[in-house]
Amino acid sequence: SYALYPHLNVFENIAFPLRIQKTKENEIEEAVKKASEMLEISYLLNVKPAELSGGQRQRVAIARAIVRHPDVFLLDEPLSNLDAQLRVSTRSELKQLQKKLGVTTIYVTHDQAEAMSLGDRIAVLKNGRIEQIGTPEELYEKPATPFIAKFIGSPPMNLIEVTLIEENNEYFVLIDNNNKLKIPKEKLKNVFEKNKKLVMGIRPEDINIHLIGSLSKNEVKLDKNIFRATILSTEPLGREEIFQVLLGEHKILILSKQKGLKNSQIVDIEINVDKLHFFN
């Protein structure tokens, strides 16, 4: 309901906190006019809340907060009552409004896309504890824990339990008994011990998918990071598709522009080792 007073029109709802502060009438009118213009609800000032849509009610509630010139805004899942299309457009408007007002805003949400698009800095909480604080880019590109890696990004990062081994002064991770992935030494930074189990992460967009035979024998032979896999399912998204493939015993998601692939088809997949993440 955005806690609007049902018996007051939009003007009086916005003006209410100023009347409580015994602000002069001409100052109230000026403040309400300015806030309503900013939120493009000037034409609704004589309307009661019951006649407003969810998005319009939300704008009135924000305008009521703006006229008080607060030091901090606290927005607790403000878009949760809106339909999907309105949520996206309102999200953009909120970001522009915050920049225009220059008021520190703490925004609570369960929607990671909302957090990533709105936040300058994001704190991700799990069971009441902060898992990581950083910019959207830092959380996406340098997740501190497997939880962050899985939570940030859609589709989520693939997480696979692997074992680190050394052969002839080269490092590999065993994905399963038949597949091992060559890892550049600098990627490991001497943090992990040999023969130790790790969690390896790779984002779906960092795996390339190739038709059998499209890679030359030399490419397959020289690149130890190309593997045979079976397509389990496809999910068309228009410009791209999400493929679930079976690599050994692991189900992996791939985001690709490759078209025309079918369930049960055998393909070659190529893992970009520069984009790998490792977690203890």
C-alpha positions in Angstrom: 0.0 0.0 0.0 3.1 2.3 0.4 1.4 3.6 3.6 -0.6 6.3 1.8 -3.5 7.9 3.6 -6.7 6.7 1.8 -8.8 9.7 2.8 -6.3 12.3 1.5 -5.6 13.1 -2.1 -2.1 12.9 -3.6 -1.3 16.5 -2.8 -2.2 16.1 0.8 -0.3 12.8 1.1 2.9 14.4 -0.2 2.3 17.5 2.0 1.5 15.6 5.2 5.1 15.5 6.7 5.5 19.2 6.0 2.2 20.0 7.7 3.3 18.0 10.8 6.4 20.2 10.8 4.2 23.3 10.6 5.8 24.4 7.4 4.4 27.6 5.8 1.7 27.0 3.2 3.5 28.7 0.3 6.6 26.5 1.1 4.4 23.4 1.2 2.9 24.2 -2.2 6.4 24.8 -3.7 7.9 21.6 -2.3 4.9 19.4 -3.4 5.0 21.0 -6.9 8.7 20.4 -7.3 8.6 16.8 -6.0 5.5 15.9 -8.1 7.1 17.4 -11.3 10.3 15.4 -10.6 8.3 12.2 -10.4 5.9 13.1 -13.2 2.7 12.9 -11.1 1.6 16.6 -11.2 -1.6 15.6 -13.0 -2.6 13.2 -10.1 -2.5 15.8 -7.3 -6.3 15.8 -6.8 -6.7 12.0 -7.0 -7.2 9.6 -4.1 -4.8 6.6 -3.6 -7.5 4.1 -4.4 -7.6 5.4 -7.9 -3.9 5.0 -8.5 -2.0 2.1 -10.0 0.8 0.4 -8.0 3.5 2.4 -9.9 1.7 5.7 -9.3 1.3 4.9 -5.5 5.0 4.2 -5.3 5.8 7.6 -6.9 3.6 9.4 -4.4 5.3 7.6 -1.5 8.7 8.6 -2.8 7.6 12.2 -3.4 6.3 12.3 0.2 9.8 11.2 1.4 11.6 13.7 -1.0 9.9 16.8 0.4 11.4 16.1 3.9 14.9 16.4 2.5 16.2 13.3 4.3 19.9 12.5 4.9 19.3 8.9 3.9 16.6 7.0 2.0 15.9 3.4 3.1 14.0 1.5 0.4 12.8 -2.0 1.4 12.0 -4.0 -1.7 10.0 -1.1 -3.2 9.4 -2.8 -6.6 8.1 -6.1 -5.3 4.5 -5.2 -5.9 5.0 -4.2 -9.5 4.6 -6.3 -12.6 7.8 -7.3 -14.5 7.7 -4.7 -17.2 6.9 -1.8 -14.8 9.6 -3.1 -12.4 12.3 -2.7 -15.1 11.2 0.8 -16.2 10.8 2.0 -12.6 14.2 0.6 -11.7 15.8 2.9 -14.3 13.8 5.9 -13.0 14.8 5.3 -9.4 18.5 5.3 -10.4 18.2 8.6 -12.3 16.2 10.1 -9.4 18.8 9.1 -6.9 21.6 10.6 -8.9 19.5 13.8 -9.3 18.8 14.1 -5.6 22.3 13.0 -4.5 20.9 11.4 -1.3 22.5 8.3 0.0 20.1 5.4 -0.5 20.1 2.0 1.2 18.1 -0.4 -1.0 17.1 -3.8 0.2 16.2 -6.5 -2.4 16.3 -10.3 -3.0 16.6 -9.7 -6.8 20.3 -9.8 -7.8 19.5 -8.2 -11.2 18.0 -5.2 -9.3 21.0 -5.0 -7.0 23.4 -5.1 -9.9 21.7 -2.5 -12.0 21.0 0.0 -9.1 23.9 -0.4 -6.7 27.1 1.6 -6.6 28.2 -0.7 -3.9 26.5 -4.0 -2.9 26.6 -5.9 0.4 25.5 -9.5 0.0 24.1 -11.1 3.1 23.6 -14.8 3.9 22.0 -16.0 7.2 22.6 -12.5 8.7 26.3 -12.4 7.8 27.9 -10.2 5.1 29.6 -12.5 2.5 31.1 -9.7 0.4 30.9 -6.0 -0.2 32.0 -4.4 -3.5 30.9 -2.8 -6.8 28.7 -4.8 -9.1 31.8 -5.5 -11.3 33.8 -6.8 -8.3 31.0 -9.1 -7.2 30.6 -10.5 -10.7 34.3 -10.8 -11.7 35.9 -11.5 -8.4 33.4 -13.4 -6.2 34.8 -14.1 -2.7 32.9 -17.3 -2.0 31.0 -20.0 -3.9 27.7 -18.5 -2.6 28.5 -15.1 -4.3 29.6 -16.9 -7.5 26.3 -18.8 -7.7 24.1 -15.9 -6.5 25.4 -13.1 -8.8 24.8 -13.7 -12.5 22.0 -15.2 -14.6 22.4 -18.0 -15.6 24.6 -18.7 -12.5 28.2 -19.6 -12.5 29.0 -23.3 -12.9 30.7 -24.7 -9.8 32.6 -28.1 -10.1 34.5 -29.9 -7.4 37.9 -30.7 -8.8 41.4 -32.0 -7.7 44.6 -30.1 -8.4 47.5 -32.2 -9.7 51.0 -31.6 -11.1 52.4 -33.4 -14.0 55.9 -32.6 -15.5 55.9 -29.2 -13.8 52.5 -28.4 -15.3 49.3 -27.9 -13.3 45.9 -29.6 -14.1 42.6 -30.0 -12.4 40.9 -33.4 -12.6 37.2 -32.7 -13.5 36.6 -36.5 -13.4 38.5 -39.7 -14.3 38.4 -39.0 -18.1 38.8 -35.2 -18.2 41.6 -32.9 -16.9 42.0 -29.2 -17.5 45.4 -27.5 -17.9 45.7 -24.5 -15.6 48.3 -21.6 -16.1 50.5 -21.4 -13.0 49.8 -17.7 -12.6 46.1 -18.5 -12.2 46.8 -20.5 -9.0 49.1 -17.9 -7.5 50.6 -20.7 -5.2 47.6 -20.4 -3.0 46.5 -24.1 -3.3 48.2 -27.3 -2.4 48.7 -30.1 -4.9 46.3 -33.1 -4.7 43.8 -30.9 -2.9 40.1 -30.7 -3.6 39.0 -27.3 -4.8 35.8 -25.7 -6.2 36.3 -24.5 -9.7 33.9 -21.8 -11.1 33.3 -20.9 -14.8 30.5 -18.6 -16.0 28.3 -20.0 -18.8 29.3 -17.2 -21.2 33.0 -18.2 -20.8 32.5 -21.6 -22.4 32.5 -21.9 -26.1 30.5 -24.6 -27.9 31.6 -26.1 -31.2 30.1 -28.6 -33.6 32.0 -31.8 -34.0 34.5 -31.4 -36.8 34.4 -27.6 -36.8 37.7 -27.6 -35.0 40.8 -28.9 -36.8 42.6 -32.0 -35.3 45.5 -29.7 -34.5 43.4 -27.4 -32.5 41.9 -30.2 -30.5 45.3 -31.9 -30.0 47.1 -28.7 -28.9 44.4 -27.3 -26.7 44.0 -29.5 -23.7 41.0 -27.5 -22.6 38.5 -28.8 -25.3 36.2 -31.6 -24.2 33.5 -33.8 -25.6 30.1 -33.2 -24.1 26.4 -34.1 -24.6 23.6 -31.6 -24.9 20.9 -32.4 -22.3 18.6 -29.4 -22.9 18.3 -26.1 -24.7 16.5 -22.9 -23.6 16.1 -20.3 -26.4 16.4 -16.7 -25.2 16.1 -15.1 -28.7 19.5 -13.7 -29.5 21.2 -16.4 -27.3 20.5 -19.9 -25.9 21.2 -21.6 -22.6 22.5 -25.1 -23.1 22.8 -27.7 -20.3 25.5 -30.2 -21.3 26.9 -33.3 -19.6 30.7 -33.2 -19.3 31.7 -36.5 -17.8 29.5 -36.7 -14.7 28.9 -32.9 -14.4 26.0 -30.9 -15.7 27.2 -27.5 -17.0 25.3 -24.5 -18.3 26.6 -22.7 -21.4 25.3 -19.3 -22.7 25.9 -19.2 -26.5 24.7 -17.7 -29.8 25.2 -21.1 -31.4 22.0 -22.1 -33.2 20.5 -25.4 -34.4 21.8 -27.7 -31.7 19.5 -30.5 -30.5 19.1 -32.6 -27.3 21.5 -35.6 -27.1 23.8 -34.1 -29.7 27.6 -34.5 -29.1 29.6 -31.3 -29.2 33.0 -30.0 -28.3 33.2 -27.4 -25.5 36.1 -25.1 -25.0 36.7 -23.6 -21.5 38.3 -20.2 -21.3 41.0 -20.8 -18.5 41.6 -17.1 -18.2 38.1 -16.8 -16.7 38.3 -19.6 -14.2 37.7 -19.0 -10.5 38.9 -21.2 -7.6 37.6 -21.5 -4.1 38.9 -23.5 -1.1 
